[in-house]
Amino acid sequence: MSVFDNLRAQLEQLDWPNVYLFKFIVPNDNERMAQVSALFDEQADISYHQSGGGNYVSVSVKEVMLTVDSIIEIYEKAAQIKGVISL
């Protein structure tokens, strides 16, 4: 059983392709920020908001996703980046 099973069940109720909003909390570190950004196409709408203390950055990404599997794949890759929290 995957940690993404509940998300998959929710997403499968929607029509695809569709615009999906990803949200991550990333340590304020250029390398990790670049790793998260690299998960998405150049056309993705990426916005960054620094936390009050400056230690973390909230990353929001809107991108047209073709399938539920492509969304889960991005979350699985993000989970491999040290310190990144998927919301």
Z-matrix of the N, CA and C atoms (Angstrom, degrees):
N
C 1 1.460
C 2 1.536 1 109.20
N 3 1.307 2 115.29 1 129.22
C 4 1.457 3 121.54 2 -176.38
C 5 1.523 4 110.67 3 -90.86
N 6 1.329 5 116.12 4 152.09
C 7 1.461 6 120.38 5 175.53
C 8 1.523 7 110.64 6 -66.34
N 9 1.330 8 116.74 7 -14.49
C 10 1.461 9 121.41 8 -177.89
C 11 1.531 10 113.16 9 -98.86
N 12 1.329 11 118.61 10 7.01
C 13 1.461 12 121.16 11 -177.44
C 14 1.527 13 112.53 12 -61.12
N 15 1.331 14 117.51 13 -42.66
C 16 1.467 15 119.97 14 179.92
C 17 1.528 16 110.91 15 -65.61
N 18 1.330 17 116.20 16 -42.51
C 19 1.458 18 119.93 17 177.50
C 20 1.521 19 110.01 18 -61.73
N 21 1.322 20 117.43 19 -44.42
C 22 1.463 21 121.71 20 179.82
C 23 1.532 22 110.31 21 -58.06
N 24 1.333 23 117.05 22 -44.68
C 25 1.471 24 120.97 23 -179.61
C 26 1.526 25 110.80 24 -61.39
N 27 1.329 26 117.46 25 -41.07
C 28 1.467 27 120.98 26 179.16
C 29 1.519 28 110.88 27 -67.06
N 30 1.328 29 116.67 28 -44.09
C 31 1.462 30 120.85 29 -176.83
C 32 1.524 31 112.19 30 -68.16
N 33 1.327 32 117.15 31 -32.02
C 34 1.462 33 120.47 32 -178.18
C 35 1.528 34 112.19 33 -68.39
N 36 1.319 35 117.54 34 -12.36
C 37 1.458 36 121.19 35 177.18
C 38 1.532 37 111.60 36 -82.71
N 39 1.321 38 117.40 37 -10.76
C 40 1.464 39 122.25 38 -179.15
C 41 1.524 40 110.58 39 -96.92
N 42 1.329 41 115.91 40 164.07
C 43 1.460 42 121.49 41 176.31
C 44 1.524 43 109.37 42 -88.58
N 45 1.330 44 116.30 43 138.44
C 46 1.462 45 121.76 44 179.58
C 47 1.499 46 109.29 45 -125.92
N 48 1.344 47 119.61 46 145.12
C 49 1.460 48 129.27 47 4.82
C 50 1.533 49 112.13 48 -69.93
N 51 1.343 50 114.52 49 156.20
C 52 1.458 51 121.66 50 -177.97
C 53 1.534 52 108.38 51 -160.72
N 54 1.335 53 115.73 52 160.82
C 55 1.463 54 119.91 53 175.03
C 56 1.533 55 107.51 54 -79.26
N 57 1.315 56 115.70 55 131.71
C 58 1.466 57 120.66 56 179.95
C 59 1.522 58 108.59 57 -123.18
N 60 1.335 59 115.93 58 141.25
C 61 1.460 60 122.05 59 178.53
C 62 1.528 61 109.57 60 -104.56
N 63 1.318 62 115.46 61 114.80
C 64 1.466 63 122.48 62 174.42
C 65 1.525 64 108.02 63 -94.91
N 66 1.344 65 116.47 64 144.55
C 67 1.466 66 120.54 65 174.24
C 68 1.521 67 108.90 66 -135.67
N 69 1.326 68 113.43 67 134.87
C 70 1.463 69 120.52 68 179.92
C 71 1.518 70 109.59 69 -136.87
N 72 1.321 71 115.79 70 150.89
C 73 1.461 72 122.72 71 167.88
C 74 1.528 73 105.21 72 -108.78
N 75 1.333 74 115.42 73 123.18
C 76 1.465 75 120.92 74 -173.12
C 77 1.526 76 108.62 75 -124.91
N 78 1.346 77 117.69 76 135.92
C 79 1.466 78 118.68 77 173.19
C 80 1.526 79 109.27 78 -55.82
N 81 1.314 80 117.14 79 143.08
C 82 1.468 81 121.53 80 -177.57
C 83 1.527 82 108.79 81 -74.33
N 84 1.315 83 114.10 82 77.61
C 85 1.456 84 123.20 83 -175.27
C 86 1.528 85 106.51 84 -139.71
N 87 1.333 86 117.21 85 124.55
C 88 1.466 87 120.65 86 -174.65
C 89 1.520 88 113.43 87 -57.03
N 90 1.322 89 117.41 88 -38.72
C 91 1.460 90 120.49 89 -178.31
C 92 1.530 91 110.95 90 -65.04
N 93 1.332 92 116.39 91 -45.97
C 94 1.471 93 119.20 92 -179.36
C 95 1.530 94 111.62 93 -68.57
N 96 1.328 95 116.27 94 -36.37
C 97 1.465 96 120.09 95 176.89
C 98 1.526 97 109.71 96 -61.41
N 99 1.326 98 116.44 97 -42.50
C 100 1.464 99 121.58 98 179.71
C 101 1.530 100 110.70 99 -65.74
N 102 1.332 101 117.07 100 -38.24
C 103 1.464 102 120.44 101 179.10
C 104 1.531 103 110.80 102 -63.94
N 105 1.325 104 116.97 103 -41.86
C 106 1.463 105 120.36 104 178.69
C 107 1.524 106 110.23 105 -66.89
N 108 1.320 107 117.24 106 -45.88
C 109 1.467 108 120.87 107 179.87
C 110 1.524 109 111.57 108 -60.26
N 111 1.329 110 116.72 109 -34.84
C 112 1.470 111 121.54 110 -178.09
C 113 1.529 112 112.73 111 -68.37
N 114 1.328 113 117.86 112 -13.07
C 115 1.466 114 120.98 113 178.07
C 116 1.529 115 112.01 114 -72.25
N 117 1.335 116 117.05 115 -12.43
C 118 1.456 117 121.58 116 -171.85
C 119 1.522 118 112.03 117 -120.51
N 120 1.344 119 115.52 118 158.56
C 121 1.463 120 121.84 119 177.28
C 122 1.525 121 110.33 120 -69.91
N 123 1.320 122 115.20 121 162.60
C 124 1.466 123 120.84 122 178.92
C 125 1.524 124 111.47 123 -62.83
N 126 1.333 125 117.44 124 -26.87
C 127 1.463 126 121.54 125 -178.17
C 128 1.530 127 112.93 126 -78.91
N 129 1.314 128 117.93 127 -9.69
C 130 1.462 129 121.04 128 -178.11
C 131 1.523 130 110.75 129 -64.02
N 132 1.321 131 115.77 130 144.49
C 133 1.466 132 122.39 131 177.70
C 134 1.527 133 107.52 132 -91.60
N 135 1.337 134 116.42 133 104.01
C 136 1.466 135 121.68 134 -175.83
C 137 1.518 136 109.12 135 -111.15
N 138 1.354 137 115.83 136 129.67
C 139 1.467 138 119.62 137 175.51
C 140 1.526 139 109.00 138 -127.23
N 141 1.331 140 114.70 139 148.75
C 142 1.459 141 122.59 140 -175.93
C 143 1.524 142 109.34 141 -124.12
N 144 1.338 143 116.46 142 138.27
C 145 1.462 144 121.27 143 176.11
C 146 1.524 145 108.02 144 -137.17
N 147 1.326 146 115.65 145 118.24
C 148 1.460 147 120.61 146 -178.41
C 149 1.520 148 110.66 147 -75.81
N 150 1.329 149 116.11 148 143.14
C 151 1.464 150 120.98 149 177.43
C 152 1.519 151 109.71 150 -70.04
N 153 1.323 152 116.29 151 163.55
C 154 1.465 153 121.34 152 -179.20
C 155 1.505 154 112.94 153 -57.13
N 156 1.322 155 117.28 154 -39.81
C 157 1.463 156 120.92 155 -179.55
C 158 1.515 157 113.48 156 -82.89
N 159 1.338 158 116.49 157 -12.12
C 160 1.456 159 120.56 158 178.79
C 161 1.511 160 115.44 159 82.75
N 162 1.340 161 117.63 160 2.32
C 163 1.462 162 120.23 161 -177.83
C 164 1.524 163 113.39 162 -83.39
N 165 1.331 164 116.73 163 -21.82
C 166 1.458 165 121.66 164 -176.24
C 167 1.519 166 110.38 165 -132.83
N 168 1.324 167 114.51 166 159.64
C 169 1.457 168 121.42 167 175.96
C 170 1.520 169 107.67 168 -129.76
N 171 1.328 170 115.60 169 131.80
C 172 1.463 171 121.57 170 173.35
C 173 1.522 172 106.91 171 -85.63
N 174 1.320 173 116.20 172 125.48
C 175 1.458 174 121.48 173 -179.85
C 176 1.525 175 108.06 174 -114.85
N 177 1.335 176 115.86 175 121.09
C 178 1.462 177 122.02 176 176.55
C 179 1.515 178 107.96 177 -113.77
N 180 1.332 179 116.21 178 133.49
C 181 1.460 180 120.51 179 -177.39
C 182 1.522 181 109.28 180 -132.69
N 183 1.333 182 115.91 181 124.98
C 184 1.463 183 121.15 182 172.92
C 185 1.518 184 107.22 183 -107.96
N 186 1.330 185 115.18 184 125.75
C 187 1.453 186 119.48 185 179.39
C 188 1.521 187 109.14 186 -148.15
N 189 1.326 188 116.49 187 146.89
C 190 1.458 189 120.71 188 174.34
C 191 1.523 190 107.25 189 -74.26
N 192 1.310 191 115.95 190 120.25
C 193 1.460 192 121.40 191 179.74
C 194 1.527 193 108.39 192 -109.92
N 195 1.325 194 116.13 193 140.43
C 196 1.455 195 120.47 194 -175.31
C 197 1.521 196 113.13 195 -86.31
N 198 1.334 197 116.49 196 -34.11
C 199 1.467 198 120.04 197 -175.74
C 200 1.527 199 110.68 198 -143.40
N 201 1.320 200 115.04 199 163.24
C 202 1.466 201 121.44 200 174.52
C 203 1.526 202 109.54 201 -62.88
N 204 1.328 203 116.76 202 -40.29
C 205 1.467 204 120.56 203 -179.32
C 206 1.527 205 112.05 204 -59.71
N 207 1.332 206 117.49 205 -36.95
C 208 1.465 207 119.80 206 -179.82
C 209 1.526 208 111.08 207 -67.11
N 210 1.320 209 117.56 208 -32.28
C 211 1.468 210 121.66 209 176.95
C 212 1.525 211 110.11 210 -69.46
N 213 1.327 212 116.39 211 -48.47
C 214 1.469 213 121.07 212 179.55
C 215 1.532 214 110.20 213 -60.03
N 216 1.321 215 116.68 214 -38.69
C 217 1.471 216 120.85 215 179.51
C 218 1.529 217 111.48 216 -60.62
N 219 1.330 218 117.31 217 -41.05
C 220 1.467 219 120.23 218 178.48
C 221 1.527 220 110.41 219 -65.51
N 222 1.330 221 117.09 220 -42.99
C 223 1.469 222 119.49 221 178.14
C 224 1.530 223 111.29 222 -62.83
N 225 1.331 224 117.04 223 -37.91
C 226 1.470 225 120.03 224 178.92
C 227 1.533 226 110.65 225 -65.51
N 228 1.327 227 117.04 226 -40.60
C 229 1.471 228 120.29 227 177.99
C 230 1.528 229 110.87 228 -67.48
N 231 1.333 230 116.94 229 -40.16
C 232 1.465 231 120.65 230 179.30
C 233 1.526 232 110.65 231 -63.02
N 234 1.331 233 116.51 232 -34.89
C 235 1.467 234 121.05 233 -179.40
C 236 1.532 235 111.66 234 -64.57
N 237 1.326 236 117.40 235 -20.20
C 238 1.468 237 121.82 236 179.42
C 239 1.532 238 112.55 237 -82.17
N 240 1.344 239 116.56 238 -12.28
C 241 1.472 240 120.55 239 -178.94
C 242 1.526 241 108.01 240 -87.50
N 243 1.321 242 116.27 241 120.52
C 244 1.459 243 121.72 242 -174.97
C 245 1.529 244 111.75 243 -58.41
N 246 1.339 245 115.06 244 128.40
C 247 1.463 246 121.30 245 174.49
C 248 1.516 247 115.47 246 87.44
N 249 1.337 248 118.56 247 -6.57
C 250 1.461 249 121.80 248 -178.09
C 251 1.527 250 110.10 249 -83.38
N 252 1.334 251 115.31 250 131.99
C 253 1.462 252 121.83 251 178.13
C 254 1.530 253 107.60 252 -113.28
N 255 1.323 254 115.87 253 125.57
C 256 1.468 255 121.33 254 176.30
C 257 1.522 256 108.51 255 -91.07
N 258 1.332 257 115.66 256 134.99
C 259 1.465 258 120.33 257 178.26
C 260 1.510 259 110.44 258 -107.72
